[in-house]
Amino acid sequence: MVQKWPWNWNAIIVTLIFLKLLIIFKPKSLFPITSTAPSSHPFKSNPSFSCAPPHHSYPFCNTSLPIKTRAQSLISLLTLHEKIQLLSNNASAIPRLGLSAYEWWSESLHGIASNGPGVSFSGPIRAATSFPQVLLTTASFNKSLWFLVGRAIGFEGRAMYNEGQSGLTFWAPNINIFRDPRWGRGQETSGEDPMVASAYAVEYVKGLQGEDLVGGDGGFMVSACCKHYTAYDLENWGDFRSFSFNAMVSKQDMEDTYQPPFQSCIEEGGATCLMCSYNRVNGVPSCADLDLLQRARRDWGFKGYITSDCDAVAVIYEDHKYAKAPEDAVADVIKAGMDINCGTYLSRYTQLALEQRQIQEEDINRALSNLFSVQLLLGLFNGDPSRGHFGKLGREDVCTLEHKKLAIDAARQGIVLLKNDKNLLPLKRTTTTSLAIIGPSANDSSQLGGDYTGVPCNPISLFEGLQPYIKATYASGCGGTRCNSSDGFAEAVQISREADAVVVVAGLDLSQEDEGRDRTSLLLPGKQMDLISAVSSASERPIILILLGGGPIDVSFAKVNPQIGSILWIGYPGEAGGQAVAEIIFGEFNPGGRLPITWYPESFISVPMNDMSLRPDPSRGYPGRTYRFYTGEVVYEFGYGLTYSNITYKFISVPDNITVSNTTSKSGPSKLTTHKTLDGIDYINVNEIASCNLLKFEVQISVFNHGDMNASHVIMLFGRASTSIRGAPRKTLIEFTRVHTESLNAIQVNIGIDPCKHFSIVNDDGVKILPLGNHLLMLEGLEHSISIEL
C-alpha cells in the first residue's frame, strides 16, 4: 500500500535551507568524523566508530582507566532495553552514547570467510588469502607454520575491519575431535588426536590474536573463538541431527579426548571467546550447562565472552524440547553463563524472562561486562581506530606476496604421499614430455577451498598449476564429483593413452561433506572408482591418483593395484593448491605430510555414528574410535606418510628409569599414596604430585636422510604403558616436530618429555593417573622402555 503524505511546503523549504547551511559550515558536534586525525589510508570505508567526538569524554572511552572500570561505566549508562539489544550478534547502535552498531559474527577458519554477516568482499578489499583447509594444514605437523597462518589471517582480518569490511571477533578455530570419518565438518578440524588438536588451537589462537604485538599495553589484534564446546561432531546421520543430538559421553572420554583442546585453547592459547554447541551433553544443552560453561572460567581461567552457535538457544526449546517456552531457554543460558546469542532469542525473549523473574538485571550486566571487556581489549572504544596499534593496516596488507607464499608453503607441507611404487614420483621433466590430467575437480579452482572459504586472491586449479611444467591435456571424465554417468570416460581413456604420464583427480567436494551434511559411505562417490580403473587400464605406465577432500576415503583397491603407482592426498589445498601439487609431482618439493586421521575401510559405516565412546567394547562388537583405541583394520593409519627420501632414526640419549619423589606431595612433605587399577597396576594420582617439573627429561634422536633429496621431515614420538591397563590407549602421540634434513646427512633432535603429562592416562572417573612400571617410547620401528618408579 502506498502511503499518502500531507505535504507542508513551507516546512520543506525551511528544512532544505537548514541542511544547506549544515553542509556549508559543518558544525563539529554534528559531523564528528571530520574532527578525527587524518588516516594513513584516506580511502578507508570505516567512518563509524565508538567514542568519536563529542562522545569521547565518557569514562568508558578513557584509555587510562582499567578495562573493568570502563566496562562497568558503560553498563551503568545503559537502559534495560539498550542492554537487551546488545545481547545478540548484531548488537544495536546506541546513538546517544556514541556507540556504533557491531556485528560479532565473522569467520576466519583458514582465511577470512564470507559465511558470517560480519565479513563483506564488496568494498575495496575484494579477496583474502585462502589457506589450505585446516585438516591439510594440520598434516604438516608444523607448529610454527600453524602460528604463521593464524598471524597472517589476523593481519588480514584487522585490515578488513579498518576498511569497514569485517568485525574483529572471528569465530575460529574449530577444535572438535574428528571422531567419526563420516562427519561432514571434520575437514575444518585438526584431526582425531587431542594433543594435536590442542597444539593447533594454541598456535592458531596466539597467531591470530596477536597479543604479543601490542607490547605491555594489553589488548589484541583480533579475537579468536574456541568452538564448538563440546563433544560436537555429528550433522545429520540417520535420525540424528546436530540441533537435537544428545551426546552421551563418559567422564573418561570427556577428560581424555573431548575437553583437552578447549582447555589448551584457553589456558595456553589465551582465546577470548568460547562458543557453546548445538548438542546436548549427557542430557543438558551445552549452552545451558552451568557446570560446563563455568568450568572454563573457574578451572581454566577463561576471561572472555561465551557465544552460542547460531540459533543454539532456539534449539533448546524448538528441537531439544528441553525448555518449555522460549523465555525459559533464554533464562537457562543466561544463568548458565552464556553472554551473547548468535540469533534472535535473547533480543526477543529476555524481557519476558526478566518479567517472570527467572533472571535478574545483574545477570545481564555480567554478560555485558564480559562482552565489553573483549571489545575494550580490541580497542573498539578507544576512538579513531587509525590511531591504534593496528590502525595502519589496510587493503595493501591483504593478499600480500608474503601471505600468498605462506599459502603455497602450507599446502606443500601438508600434502601426504600415500603410495609411491617403484619411485614413480617425482616425474622427470627430461623424460616426461606430456601429461593427461583427468577428473571433474582437476580444472576447477573453486573445489580447492573446502567449507568456510571466502574469495581467494589468485586461485590456481590443478590443471593450471601444471602448465609451467609440461604440456598437459584435460578431460573431466565425469560431469561432477557425484560422477553418476560414464559418458566422459571415453575421452579420459583416449587422452590417457596419448600421454607420457597420467594424473587422475578423484575424491570429495562440498556436495559430499559439509556443515549439515555427513557422508553415508567411505567409498569414492558414484562411478569414480570405475573411471580410475578405466584410465589406469588404458595407460601404458602406472598412473598418479590425487585424492581431494577432507574425510578419509576407502581406496583399498588403489592401494593394491599395480597400475596405480602413486597416491597423493591433498585435502582441500586452498588457492595455491595447483602450484603446490605441481611442485611435488615434479620434485621441486619433497612431500612430508602425515595423516592427522585414521583412514577406515568401508565396513566402518556399520558403527553407529551417534555412539560417542572412544574405547572398544568387544561384548557388543564395538571396535572403538581413533588410532588410540580402534582395534579394527585400517586403510592407512594415523601418522602415515611417505617421502621421496629414506629416513632412519636412532635413539642417542634416553633414560631407562624415572623416580618419582616419595617425600613430596601437593599436600606437603608426606609419602605419596599409591593406588591399584582394576588390573592390579600401581599408580599415583597426577594431581597429588608436586614434583612433575623435576621429572621432565629430553630424548635425543638422530635423524638420517639417506636419500638424494633434502627433506622437510615430521618426527612423531609415540608412547604407551607396556603393561595392559583397561581403558588405556593402545598408543598415544607424545610429541612431534618438523625438521629440515639435508641429503645424506644426519641431524640431532631433542624432544622434551613430561612424564606427568605424556605417560599419564585418564581412569574411569575422569582422573589423570600415572601408572608405575614400564612405559614404551616408540619411534617408527624403534622402541625404548622407561621404568617409572616410586
C-alpha positions, 0 to 999 in steps of 0.5 A: 500500500502506498502511503499518502503524505500531507505535504507542508511546503513551507516546512520543506523549504525551511528544512532544505535551507537548514541542511544547506547551511549544515553542509556549508559550515559543518558544525563539529558536534554534528559531523564528528568524523571530520574532527578525527586525525587524518588516516594513513589510508584516506580511502578507508570505508570505516567512518563509524566508530565508538567514542568519536567526538563529542562522545569521547569524554565518557569514562568508558572511552578513557584509555587510562582507566582499567578495562573493568572500570570502563566496562562497568561505566558503560553498563551503568549508562545503559537502559534495560532495553539498550542492554537487551539489544546488545545481547545478540550478534548484531548488537544495536547502535546506541546513538546517544552514547556514541556507540556504533552498531557491531556485528560479532559474527565473522569467520576466519577458519583458514582465511577470512570467510564470507559465511558470517554477516560480519565479513563483506568482499564488496568494498575495496578489499575484494579477496583474502588469502585462502589457506589450505583447509585446516585438516591439510594444514594440520598434516604438516605437523608444523607448529610454527607454520600453524602460528604463521597462518593464524598471524597472517589471517589476523593481519588480514582480518584487522585490515578488513575491519579498518576498511569497514569490511569485517568485525574483529571477533572471528569465530575460529578455530574449530577444535572438535575431535574428528571422531567419526570419518563420516562427519561432514565438518571434520575437514575444518578440524585438526584431526582425531588426536587431542594433543594435536588438536590442542597444539593447533588451537594454541598456535592458531589462537596466539597467531591470530590474536596477536597479543604479543604485538601490542607490547605491555599495553594489553589488548589484541589484534583480533579475537579468536573463538574456541568452538564448538564446546563440546563433544560436537561432531555429528550433522545429520546421520540417520535420525540424528541431527546436530540441533537435537543430538544428545551426546552421551559421553563418559567422564573418561572420554570427556577428560581424555579426548573431548575437553583437552583442546578447549582447555589448551585453547584457553589456558595456553592459547589465551582465546577470548571467546568460547562458543557453546554447541548445538548438542546436548551433553549427557542430557543438558544443552551445552549452552545451558550447562552451568557446570560446563560453561563455568568450568572454563572460567573457574578451572581454566581461567577463561576471561572472555565472552561465551557465544552460542552457535547460531540459533543454539538457544532456539534449539533448546526449546524448538528441537531439544524440547528441553525448555518449555517456552522460549523465555525459559531457554533464554533464562537457562543460558543466561544463568548458565553463563552464556553472554551473547546469542548468535540469533534472535532469542535473547533480543526477543525473549529476555524481557519476558524472562526478566518479567517472570523473574527467572533472571535478574538485571545483574545477570545481564550486566555480567554478560555485558561486562564480559562482552565489553571487556573483549571489545575494550581489549580490541580497542573498539572504544578507544576512538579513531581506530587509525590511531591504534596499534593496528590502525595502519593496516589496510587493503595493501596488507591483504593478499600480500606476496608474503601471505600468498607464499605462506599459502603455497608453503602450507599446502606443500607441507601438508600434502601426504604421499600415500603410495609411491611404487617403484619411485614413480614420483617425482616425474622427470621433466627430461623424460616426461614430455606430456601429461593427461590430467583427468577428473571433474575437480582437476580444472576447477579452482573453486573445489580447492577451498573446502567449507568456510572459504571466502574469495581467494586472491589468485586461485590456481586449479590443478590443471593450471598449476601444471602448465609451467611444467609440461604440456598437459591435456584435460578431460573431466571424465565425469560431469561432477564429483557425484560422477553418476554417468560414464559418458566422459570416460571415453575421452579420459581413456583416449587422452590417457593413452596419448600421454607420457604420464597420467594424473587422475583427480578423484575424491570429495567436494562440498556436495559430499561433506559439509556443515549439515551434511555427513557422508553415508559411505567411505567409498569414492562417490558414484562411478569414480572408482570405475573411471580410475580403473578405466584410465589406469587400464588404458595407460601404458605406465602406472598412473598418479591418483590425487585424492581431494577432500577432507574425510578419509576415503576407502581406496583399498583397491588403489592401494593394491593395484599395480597400475596405480603407482602413486597416491597423493592426498591433498585435502582441500589445498586452498588457492595455491593448491595447483602450484603446490601439487605441481611442485611435488609431482615434479620434485621441486618439493619433497612431500612430508605430510602425515595423516592427522586421521585414521583412514577406515575401510568401508565396513566402518559405516556399520558403527553407529555414528551417534555412539560417542565412546572412544574405547572398544567394547568387544561384548557388543562388537564395538571396535572403538574410535581413533588410532588410540583405541580402534582395534579394527583394520585400517586403510592407512593409519594415523601418522602415515606418510611417505617421502621421496627420501629414506629416513632412519632414526636412532635413539642417542640419549634416553633414560631407562628409569624415572623416580618419582619423589616419595617425600613430596606431595601437593599436600606437603612433605608426606609419602605419596599414596599409591593406588591399584587399577582394576588390573592390579597396576600401581599408580599415583594420582597426577594431581597429588604430585608436586614434583612433575617439573623435576621429572621432565627429561629430553630424548635425543634422536638422530635423524638420517636422510639417506636419500638424494633429496633434502627433506622437510621431515615430521618426527612423531614420538609415540608412547604407551604403558607396556603393561595392559591397563583397561581403558588405556590407549593402545598408543598415544602421540607424545610429541612431534616436530618438523625438521629440515634434513639435508641429503645424506646427512644426519641431524640431532633432535631433542624432544622434551618429555613430561612424564606427568603429562605424556605417560599419564592416562585418564581412569574411569572417573575422569582422573589423570593417573600415572601408572608405575612400571614400564612405559614404551617410547616408540619411534617408527620401528624403534622402541625404548622402555622407561621404568617409572618408579616410586 
